[in-house]
Amino acid sequence: MLRFIFSFFGTIFSWITTGLFLLALVVGGIFWMYGRDLPNHEALAQYQPPTISRIYSGEGRIIDEFAKERRLYTPPEEIPDLVKYAFISAEDKNFYKHHGYDLRGMASAALTAAQGGPLRGASTITQQVMKNFLLDGSRSAERKIKELILATRLEQTLTKDEILGLYLNEIDLGVRSFGVTAAAQSYFNKSLSELAPEEAAFLAIHPKAPYSYNPAKNYDAALTRRNYVLREMYENGYLTQEVYETAREKPIKSVQTGDYPSYRESLPTRDYFTDEIRRQLSKNFGEEEFFEGGLSIRATIDPEMQTNAAHALQKRLEELDRGMGQWRGTGKTIDAAALDDGTWEAALSEIRVARDVTLDGKWYVGAVNEVGDSALTVMVEDGVGEVSVPREDIKWVRGSFRDNFTRGDVVHIRRMTTGDNGEGDLIRWSLRQVPEVQGAFMAMDVNTGRVIAMQGGFSYQNSVFNRATQATRQPGSSFKPFVYAAALDSGFTPATIVVDAPIEINTPQGVWRPKNASRQFYGPTPLRTGIEQSRNLMTIRLAQEVGMDTVARYAERFGVYDHMGQYLASSLGAEETTVFKMVSAYAMFANGGERVEPTLVDRVQDRYGRTIYRHDQRVCEECDVASLAPGVAPKIVSNRERMINAITAYQLTSMMQGVVQRGTAAGRVNLPVPVAGKTGTTNDGKDAWFMGFTSNIVAGCYIGYDTPRAMRGASGGGFCGPVFNDFMQDAVKKYGGGKFKVPPGGHFIKIDRYTGARLNDSASGPNVVAEYFRDGEEPIFGLMYDGGFAMGADLPLFEGQTSSSGEREVQTSTGRTITVPEKAPINSLSSGGLY
């Protein structure tokens, strides 16, 4: 009997032992099979999470940030224990005890499911790290096995705090915030160290369902879940009873429920400047590095001047728009029923219109409520409520309120006040609209290339298309200085005479007969007057004399074009370029002819603070010296390439000063310091330009419709000149300015700016100008150039360019000397020859 009992139990033991052995083999085989080709978990030791790239102003203030996942990395040792304990209590209370997996938790979850309870996960924090970093999110046995294997391996590689740091920096916690630091900022506008227990517990409710507990939408569920986490923290010994009971009674206060201001309120609205930085750095570093690399970018922007640039351009565009007398509005409406049931503000919040305009005060968004004969009632968002607009406010609009408005129309509106920028006593509420005509403006330092302001349109929120860098338009006559630069470098002088007379050029499209803007011809004229009065025919003849290949080479060297066609029409600015390129090129005139590379960024640092880009490449020869003599500064050496002769740059600058003083920009630009510039207007007034500079700041403006069409009365001086002037008034106050530096190697000679004739040193009067000539190159007065074009019509000469005797001797381009009477028959001048 005893033998039988031993035999029976021996058999049972054998079966159990064999079963366990086979089970171990099966489990081992499974783990071996799934563990062969797993991702390398050791790479997590060098984990670099995708983090926010931030743009800072020169003063160190954050002005914008970019990220695909809004994450701010915090090292594990800097995460407060309170936050760690909240997540451990919510997700894995045995975290510090297990080895990557929690058998008791798994058994408990299985028992709950067997009893008909809800199916819940039993993944530890370590397993969640594996799932988030190395595996997909599928709900399968295979993924679970891999997760267990990797979790066990990771526990042998990293410390518990390192694993917890990975988890707390990676996890999605709702409101498009990843990691506890970004979430604390998004929910409470606080740093981690400022969080109270109830706030830390609130963050810990989100890992399993990050978008289910938004307190603004699901407050009760969020409160219940938060209090559950607080209870777990108390039961696990992380909170005292007093702290727990106090925290449990507190309501949820968050940015989403309006209890705290959003961190974004301290940031300026995104504008053309920071978006252009995004575009350029994404190209230079790659989109992944820019959006996920945690870059610290020091921008060149001057926030004050950026605002001034925006307002200067917006003011002029609005003036031009109002001159059309047409109300277009936003083109958006809300359901009139929303006005009746009081939900109009929620309806307005869904409408995408510009909310970033602050011209003469903030532009609000509202909806038309009542349309009357003498007044219009508008419901205005942002807590303003109902306001009334009198009929006199739309006297610039054709038609009445009833002709132009219907109930539910979405409109822009601002306070018109006795003070500036919406300050002072209210005069009335005034309707506004985003102009249809658009433009761009840019300003930069002529010596460093640092862009201090860039406005790519009326409103970034209305149109993100940056017309300063992306819109390619014909620069018109603002291109002419590059033709004149090529000529001055080729031996011409400001006093050189070029014939202003009709030209006929055979082209494949037919005969081209270019004209001056005035539709008149002025005969033999000095170069200075040609650029001051923007003479097209003189420019074409000059380009022909110099050679379009030379002109194209200069334009390409200055960066105006990548590849310029060698056509005479191109000398008048017929090819397209951008404001960005034109401003950069003009800077080289202003700084004496040296290459300057435009930049919106001073420096870029990686997530570790290492500088990976610096714009300023100048050499500081004495910066490493331990000490310098009192009053002695380190010597900084510029290694910039020279683009044109310094005397050429000064001659051209002097001629462009004449554009502002008495030429096509006269009366439009009035600054307390010397200023030079050039206007540009294309055929039919489709594009209007003004490029100008002082001794240290260069700026440029373009105005035109996005789909080119004629602008009534368009001119570069009339349209863009006021924009430049308004901005530069403020720029001069801040940055100063002085006389343009006269380079060595030349001397001044007084000439008659009408005739180009040499005058004695004591001469004075409105026709007298002191021109700068190179030493050793005696200017030849009376030599005339016609570009080799045949001419056949008698022309009146420009008034005031004859001597008291009414005639003078001149030399033609073929070398023949002739006497030119007061009214010269143009056929008495040689046409030279085509070459």
Summary of the structure (lengths in Angstrom):
residues: 835
radius of gyration: 37.2
end to end distance: 129.5
largest distance: 154.1
contacts: 2716
relative contact order: 0.08
helix: 37%
strand: 18%
